[in-house]
């Protein structure tokens, strides 16, 4: 049985980043179709968001600096970077994605929970750790 990825056309004129994005998109679609059967991708994505259990906590770093850490978000690095980018712009804070976790500068626990809820994540599955 041929691999589904081998039958996917790839435009040779694309840059390396575009190839990676396209490959991630193909893999993501294949995973979603396996998990959701014949459901439309939008509904499947919403179901995946509601199933995730997200933990939000604050750590103190050097010199008393606080960092909000969001863990438990499933998805590729590109997905996490998009979520982190949206959070950073709405919170006017810096941050990064490391080891499958989103780190934001400052204490933003309550605001992050509100924003994630508006993004479609289930409020009952978001836990703020004190």
Secondary structure in CASP SS format (residue, H / E / C, confidence):
PFRMAT SS
TARGET T0000
AUTHOR 0000-0000-0000
METHOD secondary structure of the structure
MODEL  1
X C 1.00
X C 1.00
X C 1.00
X C 1.00
X C 1.00
X C 1.00
X C 1.00
X C 1.00
X C 1.00
X C 1.00
X C 1.00
X C 1.00
X C 1.00
X C 1.00
X C 1.00
X H 1.00
X H 1.00
X H 1.00
X H 1.00
X H 1.00
X H 1.00
X H 1.00
X H 1.00
X H 1.00
X H 1.00
X H 1.00
X H 1.00
X H 1.00
X H 1.00
X H 1.00
X H 1.00
X H 1.00
X H 1.00
X H 1.00
X H 1.00
X H 1.00
X C 1.00
X C 1.00
X C 1.00
X C 1.00
X H 1.00
X H 1.00
X H 1.00
X H 1.00
X H 1.00
X H 1.00
X H 1.00
X H 1.00
X H 1.00
X H 1.00
X H 1.00
X C 1.00
X C 1.00
X E 1.00
X E 1.00
X E 1.00
X E 1.00
X E 1.00
X E 1.00
X E 1.00
X C 1.00
X H 1.00
X H 1.00
X H 1.00
X C 1.00
X E 1.00
X E 1.00
X E 1.00
X E 1.00
X E 1.00
X E 1.00
X C 1.00
X C 1.00
X C 1.00
X C 1.00
X C 1.00
X H 1.00
X H 1.00
X H 1.00
X H 1.00
X H 1.00
X H 1.00
X H 1.00
X H 1.00
X H 1.00
X H 1.00
X H 1.00
X H 1.00
X H 1.00
X H 1.00
X H 1.00
X C 1.00
X C 1.00
X C 1.00
X E 1.00
X E 1.00
X E 1.00
X E 1.00
X C 1.00
X C 1.00
X E 1.00
X E 1.00
X E 1.00
X E 1.00
X E 1.00
X E 1.00
X C 1.00
X C 1.00
X H 1.00
X H 1.00
X H 1.00
X H 1.00
X H 1.00
X H 1.00
X H 1.00
X H 1.00
X H 1.00
X H 1.00
X C 1.00
X C 1.00
X C 1.00
X C 1.00
X H 1.00
X H 1.00
X H 1.00
X E 1.00
X E 1.00
X E 1.00
X C 1.00
X C 1.00
END
